[in-house]
Amino acid sequence: VTVVTSQSQLYTGMWTLAVDTQKKAVRALAYYDHTPLRLLPENRVSELGHPGLVILPAAQALSETAWQQLLAYVADGGCLLVSGPVEYNEHWQKVDRLSALHIDAEIMPLGIRQSALMLPSEDHEIQVTYPSSVQTAPTDIVRFADKASVKTIQHGKGKILWAADPVEFSEGYDAPAALYLYAEKIAAIPPPFQQLHPLSPGILAFPTFMKDAILYSFSSECFEDRQVDIEDAQTRTRIHFTLPAQRGAMVLLNRANGGVLASYGAGNL
């Protein structure tokens, strides 16, 4: 999973909101969905490669070059998740990217407190609440003609999942975390590990995949000691230990046989 960040938004008077948006996307993926990711700024989209899923979180503005590179990625079979409108270029000049994809929608100022995210895989609404700082900022929202929360647009060999709400601007993490999990299912992104005991959203469990090994990095932002009990999806190795409050740990697995090559802060595995 690759998160593409908007420098067109970052280098404006909304830079604080842009940084907060990036932080929210990363935390929702890494801490709430427990999905490993990489972050890629818009001026390096040429280095995108072929990830299983690309997320463009609440960008509002993006260079035409980066946008066309993302569309080329989709046309080649990729899956792109977009939240909210991207109707401005790098100079904050208005562009019409929705109509070019034959999407019937209206762009309007985000001057509301409350919205709702309804995912096709869920039977209930997920509340999306915008703080006053977002309501008073020059931010926009999409409203699709058929009132859908998320549209699926076929483009070439791939697809675009377009969410009406820029959920990363909202309070809390429920909406972006749920949207990302939905996109991962559509893109057929398998979870890197199974939670044998539910992980706290204050615990980071981040696998880094190398040629012959998998490095699990753990970090606690909790006041209490927390149990870590997961099973690596590739090797079926169980990693089970108690992570002390506000501490970290690392476990290095052999990709061939799942053996523990080394560990730090994880006790006797």
C-alpha positions in Angstrom: 0.0 0.0 0.0 1.4 3.4 -1.0 0.1 6.7 0.3 0.7 9.6 -2.1 0.8 13.0 -0.4 -0.1 16.3 -2.0 2.7 18.8 -2.0 0.4 21.2 -3.8 -1.6 21.4 -0.6 1.5 21.2 1.8 3.1 24.3 0.3 0.2 26.6 1.0 -1.4 28.4 4.0 -3.1 25.0 4.7 0.2 23.3 5.5 -0.8 22.4 9.0 -3.9 20.7 7.8 -1.9 18.9 5.1 0.6 17.6 7.7 -2.3 16.5 9.9 -3.9 14.7 6.9 -0.7 12.8 6.3 -0.4 11.8 9.9 -4.0 10.6 10.1 -3.6 8.5 7.0 -0.4 6.9 8.3 -1.8 6.2 11.8 -5.2 4.9 10.4 -3.3 2.4 8.3 -0.4 1.4 10.6 -2.1 1.5 14.0 -5.8 0.9 13.3 -5.7 -1.3 10.2 -2.2 -2.7 11.0 -1.3 -2.4 7.4 2.3 -1.7 6.4 2.7 1.2 4.0 5.1 3.6 2.3 4.7 7.3 1.9 5.4 8.9 -1.5 5.3 12.7 -2.2 3.6 13.9 -5.4 6.8 14.9 -7.1 8.1 11.3 -6.9 5.0 9.5 -8.3 7.2 8.5 -11.2 8.8 6.1 -8.7 5.4 4.5 -7.8 6.0 1.1 -9.4 3.1 -1.4 -9.1 1.7 -1.4 -5.6 -1.5 -3.3 -4.9 -3.2 -0.2 -3.7 -2.5 3.6 -3.9 -4.3 6.0 -1.5 -4.6 9.7 -2.2 -5.8 11.1 1.1 -7.8 14.4 1.0 -5.4 16.0 -1.5 -7.7 18.8 -2.8 -4.9 19.9 -5.1 -2.4 17.8 -7.2 -0.1 18.6 -10.1 -1.4 17.5 -13.5 1.8 15.5 -14.0 1.2 13.5 -10.8 -2.5 13.0 -11.6 -1.8 11.6 -15.1 0.9 9.3 -13.6 -1.7 8.0 -11.1 -4.2 7.5 -13.9 -1.6 5.6 -15.9 -1.0 3.3 -12.9 -4.7 2.6 -12.7 -5.0 2.0 -16.5 -2.3 -0.6 -16.2 -4.3 -2.5 -13.6 -3.8 -0.6 -10.4 -6.3 0.3 -7.7 -6.5 4.0 -6.6 -8.4 5.3 -3.6 -9.2 9.0 -3.7 -11.0 10.8 -0.8 -12.7 14.1 -1.5 -12.2 16.3 -4.6 -8.9 16.9 -6.4 -10.2 19.7 -8.6 -7.1 22.0 -8.3 -3.7 21.7 -10.0 -0.4 22.7 -8.4 -1.1 26.4 -9.0 -4.5 26.1 -7.4 -6.2 26.7 -10.7 -9.5 24.9 -11.1 -9.5 21.7 -13.2 -12.3 19.3 -14.0 -11.0 15.8 -13.2 -14.4 14.2 -12.3 -16.1 15.0 -15.6 -13.0 13.6 -17.5 -13.8 10.3 -15.9 -17.5 10.6 -16.7 -18.5 11.1 -13.0 -21.6 13.1 -12.4 -20.9 15.1 -9.2 -21.0 18.5 -7.7 -18.1 20.2 -5.8 -19.1 22.4 -2.9 -17.5 24.1 0.1 -17.0 21.9 3.1 -18.9 24.1 5.5 -20.6 21.3 7.4 -20.1 19.7 10.7 -21.5 16.3 10.1 -21.5 13.8 7.2 -21.7 10.0 6.9 -19.7 7.3 5.2 -21.7 4.4 3.9 -19.6 1.5 2.6 -21.1 -1.2 0.4 -19.6 -3.8 2.7 -21.3 -2.3 5.9 -24.9 -2.2 7.0 -24.5 1.0 9.0 -23.3 4.5 8.6 -19.9 5.6 9.9 -20.1 9.1 11.2 -17.8 11.7 9.7 -17.4 14.8 11.9 -15.5 17.9 10.7 -13.9 20.3 13.2 -14.5 24.0 12.9 -11.0 24.6 11.6 -11.8 22.5 8.6 -15.2 24.1 8.1 -13.7 27.5 8.0 -10.7 26.6 5.8 -10.9 26.8 1.9 -11.7 23.1 1.6 -14.2 21.3 -0.7 -16.3 18.2 -0.6 -17.8 16.0 -3.4 -21.5 15.1 -3.7 -22.2 12.5 -6.3 -25.4 12.7 -8.3 -26.6 9.3 -7.0 -25.7 10.3 -3.4 -23.2 7.4 -3.2 -20.5 7.6 -0.4 -18.0 5.7 -2.5 -18.0 5.4 -6.3 -16.1 2.6 -8.2 -14.9 3.8 -11.6 -13.3 1.4 -14.1 -10.3 3.0 -15.9 -8.4 0.9 -18.3 -7.5 -2.4 -16.6 -7.9 -1.0 -13.1 -10.3 0.9 -11.0 -10.6 4.1 -8.9 -12.5 4.1 -5.6 -13.6 7.7 -5.1 -15.0 8.7 -1.7 -17.2 11.7 -1.5 -15.8 12.8 1.8 -12.2 13.9 2.5 -12.4 11.7 5.6 -8.8 12.5 6.7 -10.0 16.0 7.5 -12.5 14.5 10.1 -12.2 14.0 13.8 -11.0 10.6 15.0 -9.8 7.6 13.0 -12.9 5.5 12.5 -13.9 6.8 9.0 -10.4 6.6 7.3 -9.6 3.3 8.9 -12.9 1.8 7.7 -12.5 3.3 4.2 -8.9 1.9 3.9 -9.9 -1.6 5.0 -12.7 -1.5 2.4 -10.2 -0.5 -0.3 -7.8 -3.2 0.7 -10.5 -5.8 0.3 -11.4 -4.5 -3.1 -7.7 -4.4 -4.1 -7.2 -8.0 -2.7 -4.5 -6.9 -0.3 -4.0 -9.7 2.2 -3.4 -8.8 5.8 0.3 -9.4 6.7 -0.6 -11.1 9.9 -3.5 -12.5 11.9 -4.4 -11.0 15.3 -4.8 -13.9 17.6 -5.5 -11.3 20.3 -6.8 -7.9 19.2 -4.0 -5.3 19.1 -4.6 -1.9 20.8 -4.6 1.1 18.4 -1.7 2.3 20.6 0.5 -0.6 19.5 2.4 -0.5 16.2 3.2 -3.9 14.6 5.0 -3.1 11.4 6.5 -5.9 9.2 9.3 -5.0 6.8 9.7 -7.6 4.0 13.2 -8.4 2.8 14.6 -11.0 0.5 15.3 -13.7 3.1 13.7 -12.3 6.2 10.8 -10.4 7.7 11.5 -7.8 10.4 8.6 -7.0 12.8 9.0 -3.7 14.6 6.7 -3.1 17.6 6.2 0.2 19.4 3.9 1.0 22.4 2.2 4.4 22.9 0.2 2.9 25.9 0.5 3.6 29.6 -0.1 -0.1 30.3 1.8 -3.2 29.3 0.0 -4.8 26.3 -0.2 -8.4 25.0 1.1 -9.0 21.4 -0.2 -12.2 19.9 -0.1 -12.4 16.2 0.6 -15.0 13.5 2.7 -14.0 10.4 0.7 -14.7 7.3 3.7 -15.9 5.2 5.5 -18.2 7.6 2.7 -19.0 10.0 5.0 -18.2 12.9 3.3 -17.1 16.1 4.8 -14.0 17.8 3.5 -13.9 21.4 4.9 -11.7 24.2 4.1 -8.8 26.5 5.2 -5.4 25.2 6.0 -3.1 28.2 4.3 0.3 28.3 6.0 3.0 26.1 8.7 0.5 24.9 9.6 -1.1 21.6 10.6 -4.5 20.4 11.8 -6.2 17.2 11.6 -9.8 15.9 13.4 -11.0 12.8 11.9 -14.1 11.1 13.5 -16.4 8.5 11.2 -16.2 5.4 12.1 -19.8 4.4 11.1 -21.6 7.6 9.6 -19.0 10.0 12.4 -19.4 12.5 13.2 -16.6 14.8 16.7 -15.3 13.7 16.9 -12.6 16.4 14.7 -10.6 18.7 15.0 -7.5 21.0 12.6 -6.6 23.8 10.2 -9.6 23.0 11.4 -11.9 25.8 11.8 -15.6 25.0 9.9 -16.5 21.8 
